[in-house]
Amino acid sequence: EMHSTIVEVQRDIVINCSGYGALHALGYSQDFACTGCEDDFDKSVILIENWKLPALNHWKNLATDFLSYAENSRAVRSVADSLIKHKELGPEYTQILVRIAIGLDTKDFLEEWKLRHQLLDQSYWLA
């Protein structure tokens, strides 16, 4: 994926760290919160190095701080519940969960998105 601006890079790094941040904001240990995040962290480190940005811990802390705000609690709970259930969330799926939690998208939008992405492992979507 090509990034044309530093804002896009920073956004994607924070999104990559949001699963970790949601679990950590809810009080789970750092070790538990990191479970399943290796791919996202690896992608973030590449972006961090290419764009000469602060180290990964900076972004993990930023995601945790952001997701600790009371007004973000619905988004945090939604991301954390899905992460615990599915063990792994793609950045696009995470972004949709947050958008639903804050009222920018609907659950119908999520269902349509899932249907468009049927190439993914079907077991990922089983409730």
PEJOPE-V347683 format. One record per pair of residues at least 24 apart in sequence whose C-alpha atoms are under 7 Angstrom apart, sorted by the first residue. I is the first residue (numbers start at 0). J is the second residue. Records with the same first field share a line. If there is no record, write none. Layout:
I=J  J
This chain:
8=46
12=43  58
13=58  62
14=90
15=39  40  43  90
16=58  59  62
17=62
18=78  79  82
20=59  62  63  66
21=63  66  75  78  79
22=79
23=63
24=63  66  67
35=86  87
73=100
74=100  101
85=123
